[in-house]
Structures are given as structure tokens and as C-alpha cells.
Amino acid sequence: MRSLDRLLIALAAPACLAALAVAAEPTRPASTPSAAACGKSKQVEQLSIGACHTCARLRDGGLECWGANAGGQLGDGTRRHRARPTLVAGLCGVTDVSAGGESTCVVLEDGSVRCWGHQSRKAKPTAVAGAVGIRQVAVGPVDACGLGRDGSIVCWGASFGGPKPWTVAIEDATVLTASQGPRPYFYAVRENATVWRWLGRGAPEQVGMPTAKRLSCGGDACCAILDDESVTCWDPATPSPAKVPQLHNIERISAGTKHRCVVLSDRRASCWGSNGMGRLGDGTETDRATPTPVPALSNLRQIVAGNLHSCALLQDGAVKCWGGTCKSGGVVGDGTDEKRLTPVDVAM
């Protein structure tokens, strides 16, 4: 029996050692798609709009941008304006994007952040040291902030590679946005649906308004969708929120410069405010004091309003834009420098 036992042990030893080797091997994190695998999809998941540029997060994790590029905000390594969407090379696994002013930032699958443009003087994506575990980003004209997966918020300077990010005294945020005007406040909605704001490294303060579930800020105003699905807007310089009449059952909202746009519950769009360069998309350049339907737009997922142009994301991943050209031209993304008074297809 002893000889048989020795034989069994000898036969079993290699299998046991192999099992131990497998158990001892560290677990490898899920791999991020290679850069070569991203940017091939022409279906868009998210839009973000700056002063005169727009970026589209693609379904495969890539990113394309178009419009003005004087600050390097398109991320293609140049300062050449682009009238058609241009791939941000080497960028993959993008889960969120924010375009603001002449800057752009993205969040990657691992929770890290890349930024470029304007005051950073960088025309290609650059890692933001200290920004980790982020799920949403918001870019303002001076600073940028990130909303952590745990509800915390950190902010960093416009150089993107400067001082270590600082923490904002909010621990349970669910929504984050940045205003683009002369008073560049950041705003957050907390778990209890209250709205808070802060400036730079200043302490957060609550905004006196009803509880909200969505929030958007632009060049001269902020707007919120309230719990009853109505809309209220205010000037960040003198926060006195006022309800927008004739608006109910709102799904999405975007505040641009001197104009606002919403997606209604029927997935159609309405815009109001200044209509210079046709930014309201109703086929005219007549200002509208009340929400006015954008013709030929339906089945929408998202709408974004910039300085002189607006864009919409459709359920099938297609994009349409309309409005003016800024000084650089090409902001509509149809390959021309022309202004468009009604929505046109973006050449994705």
C-alpha cells in the first residue's frame, strides 16, 4: 500500500502545483479597448458643445470633434478649424465628455481624466494628475471639475497639469455642470435634489429653488428641470429662478448663450431666446420669447446649445446641427462654413 500511496502522490503533485499557480496569479483588470479599435463607429452616444466647437462620444468609445480649433480644443494636435468631425487619435474607452469655451475634457473607463485646449496650451489629450475614480466631468472657462463614482467632487485649474486637484465640500452629488459666463460657477444636484453652486475654491452654497433632477448652464443662464418636469431658469450673477411658461413634461434641457433648448416627452424639440445666425433652428432669425418647435426634428435623445449653434442627437445615433459659423466657420459639421437656419445632418 505504501508503494501505491507514493505513486498516487507523485501523479497528483503536478496537478496540485498547477492549481496553486492559478490561484496565486493576480487578477488582471478588464482590458481597455486599444486605440485602433475606437473611432470606427459612426453612431453617437453623447454630445457636448463648447463656445464654437462640438464633440461626439461614439458608441465604440472613440471621440470626434469639429468646429473652431484656435485653442487646440479639438484634440487633433493642430489648431486648424474643422468643418467635419475629426477623430481624436489615440483616445479610447471614453465614457463622458465635456466641451466648454475652448477646452475639452473626457472621462475614460478606468475613471481617469484627459483634457486639452485653451489655457493648457495643449492640443492633444493630457492626463489630469490626481483625478481618479471620476464618472462625469464639467469644463468651465477657468477650471474644470469631476464628479466621482462615490458622489464626491474634485476640481482642477485650466492648465490641467498644474496644482493637485482640490476637493469640494459635497459628498453626495448626482449631477454636475459648469456655467460659461463672467461668473463661472459650478453647479451640482445632490441626492436630496437640492441645487448647490461654488466658485473656484470657494465653499458651496445652496441655490434657493425647488428640488431639481436635471441641470444645464451656458454663457448667460442656468436652467433646471424640476421634479414636476417643469423648467426654471436664472442668471448666475443674480440667482432668482423663474419658471418658463408653456413648458411641461420635459426630458432634457440645454442652456446656451442667449438661447435655450429642450427635448419634450414626445422626443421633439423646442428652443427660445436670441435667434441670431438661426441658432433656434426654426428657419428664421427672429428672436422667440417663448419655446418654439424646431421643425423636422423628432425621435431625440439629447439636445445641446452653444454660443451661435445647437445640435441634437437622435435615437439612432445620428446627429443634426444648425445655427451660425462663429468667426472660424464649420461649427455645424456638414463640411461647409455656412450658417444653417434649420437642422442639417452632421457628416459623421
Residue, then its C-alpha position, 0 to 999 in steps of 0.5 A: m500500500r505504501s508503494l501505491d500511496r507514493l505513486l498516487i502522490a507523485l501523479a497528483a503533485p503536478a496537478c496540485l502545483a498547477a492549481l496553486a499557480v492559478a490561484a496565486e496569479p493576480t487578477r488582471p483588470a478588464s482590458t481597455p479597448s486599444a486605440a485602433a479599435c475606437g473611432k470606427s463607429k459612426q453612431v453617437e452616444q453623447l454630445s457636448i458643445g463648447a463656445c464654437h466647437t462640438c464633440a461626439r462620444l461614439r458608441d465604440g468609445g472613440l471621440e470626434c470633434w469639429g468646429a473652431n480649433a484656435g485653442g487646440q480644443l479639438g484634440d487633433g494636435t493642430r489648431r486648424h478649424r474643422a468643418r467635419p468631425t475629426l477623430v481624436a487619435g489615440l483616445c479610447g474607452v471614453t465614457d463622458v465628455s465635456a466641451g466648454g469655451e475652448s477646452t475639452c475634457v473626457v472621462l475614460e473607463d478606468g475613471s481617469v481624466r484627459c483634457w486639452g485646449h485653451q489655457s493648457r496650451k495643449a492640443k492633444p489629450t493630457a492626463v489630469a494628475g490626481a483625478v481618479g475614480i471620476r464618472q462625469v466631468a464639467v469644463g468651465p472657462v477657468d477650471a474644470c471639475g469631476l464628479g466621482r463614482d462615490g458622489s464626491i467632487v474634485c476640481w482642477g485649474a485650466s492648465f490641467g497639469g498644474p496644482k493637485p486637484w482640490t476637493v469640494a465640500i459635497e459628498d453626495a452629488t448626482v449631477l454636475t455642470a459648469s456655467q460659461g459666463p463672467r461668473p463661472y460657477f459650478y453647479a451640482v444636484r445632490e441626492n436630496a435634489t437640492v441645487w448647490r453652486w461654488l466658485g473656484r475654491g470657494a465653499p458651496e452654497q445652496v441655490g434657493m429653488p425647488t428640488a431639481k433632477r436635471l441641470s444645464c448652464g451656458g454663457d448667460a443662464c442656468c436652467a433646471i428641470l424640476d421634479d414636476e418636469s417643469v423648467t426654471c431658469w436664472d442668471p448666475a450673477t443674480p440667482s432668482p429662478a423663474k419658471v418658463p411658461q408653456l413648458h411641461n413634461i420635459e426630458r432634457i434641457s440645454a442652456g446656451t448663450k442667449h438661447r435655450c433648448v429642450v427635448l419634450s416627452d414626445r422626443r421633439a424639440s423646442c428652443w427660445g431666446s436670441n435667434g441670431m445666425g438661426r441658432l433656434g433652428d426654426g428657419t428664421e432669425t427672429d428672436r422667440a420669447t417663448p419655446t418654439p418647435v424646431p421643425a423636422l426634428s423628432n425621435l431625440r435623445q439629447i439636445v445641446a446649445g452653444n454660443l451661435h449653434s445647437c445640435a441634437l442627437l437622435q435615437d439612432g445615433a445620428v446627429k443634426c446641427w444648425g445655427g451660425t459659423c462663429k468667426s472660424g466657420g464649420v461649427v455645424g459639421d456638414g463640411t461647409d462654413e455656412k450658417r444653417l437656419t434649420p437642422v442639417d445632418v452632421a457628416m459623421 
